[in-house]
Amino acid sequence: MTRPLLLVLLLANLQSAIGQQKDIDDLKTLNQNWLNSYPKKDTATLANIFADDFLLISPNGTKMTKNDILRNLNKQETVSIRADSVDVKLISSNVGLITAYTTFVLKVDGKEVTGRNCYQDVYVKRKRRWFAVAAHVTLLKTN
């Protein structure tokens, strides 16, 4: 009698672990798609990643909404951006946290500027789909 119960519990734990890994993989993909959207100026991708109530705190402390970011995307010239490290934690079955460090190259006044930043993004699963709801970016250095 205890063996069937153990088997059921083992299968339930395995299914949960597989589901968690899928969520982690989905969040990593969303993070990379977000980064890829900057050099491409891909507002459609960002619009699908950000929740309508999304809020970002920029390195200088400015609060930016989804619409602010989409509107300003064409004003900046991102040459490239690379994730140096990405850590994903599932806080619950419907809340995920990404902590990442990136290296980027921007074009400012015709000159390329290289920098590093770190950020945390909060994702919430709504109707079985992940959406970014909050982000906080810290500038570490520029040259």
Summary of the structure (lengths in Angstrom):
residues: 143
radius of gyration: 18.4
end to end distance: 67.2
largest distance: 73.7
contacts: 383
relative contact order: 0.17
helix: 39%
strand: 49%
